[in-house]
């Protein structure tokens, strides 16, 4: 089975110790001096960082720092003005969104994007369809291959709903799920595309402390299945508790990168979040 055809399974031991940060230094995603301009506005300014296979990397910064813009450049929504982005050694700048998904990159959104009139199960099955090879004719006449892919897609969707903890809600319309359940559903749908890299854009937004702790455990479990994670998040406790390394943006520029403790104590990062000069006494 190829890397892009793996279905996450619940780890044998939930909450198992995280693997070492950057275990084999194998680059998975390389953002190489990326600049993105919108007219006279520079949204990203010469941003560079590398995400290694098997780690959880945090991408943080104050509001307007360019975090989601960076996600959008990685996933094909925006095209860099300068620089390039490589995923699994292949240049993806200029590729279409579905092509990037098929390479093994999936994402969630800051604002939840589900199909409200579809059930939770159907929403996840949409993600599973990303790798289906059934032709129009096969689907029209419900030939054996189409029926097999439909059955396998449903089974995968049920497993993933179980994995994120909402299988008991699989027949509910997504609009009827709680906010936290919708967040989990969006993660399940992203995992259904068989990613090797999952990009989470503020997945804890609107969560209470108990829900945040559950999310932290879920992110670890996702990594334990072999999926690398890139995380945008404002909750610093969650970021510090789950990431192996952190990249910090401010006004579209990278101002720091390193281990969580190093970033936490970096004067430039403190200044960016607190709004004080980094050389203040």
Secondary structure as UniProt FT lines:
FT   HELIX           3..5
FT   TURN            14..15
FT   TURN            21..22
FT   STRAND          27..38
FT   TURN            39..40
FT   STRAND          41..52
FT   TURN            53..54
FT   STRAND          56..60
FT   TURN            63..64
FT   HELIX           67..74
FT   TURN            75..76
FT   STRAND          82..87
FT   TURN            88..89
FT   STRAND          90..91
FT   TURN            93..94
FT   HELIX           97..103
FT   STRAND          105..107
FT   TURN            116..117
FT   HELIX           120..128
FT   HELIX           129..131
FT   HELIX           136..140
FT   TURN            141..142
FT   HELIX           144..164
FT   HELIX           167..169
FT   TURN            170..171
FT   HELIX           174..176
FT   HELIX           179..191
FT   TURN            192..193
FT   STRAND          197..201
FT   TURN            203..206
FT   HELIX           209..224
FT   TURN            225..226
FT   STRAND          228..232
FT   HELIX           236..242
FT   STRAND          245..250
FT   TURN            251..252
FT   STRAND          253..258
FT   HELIX           260..264
FT   HELIX           267..274
FT   TURN            278..279
//
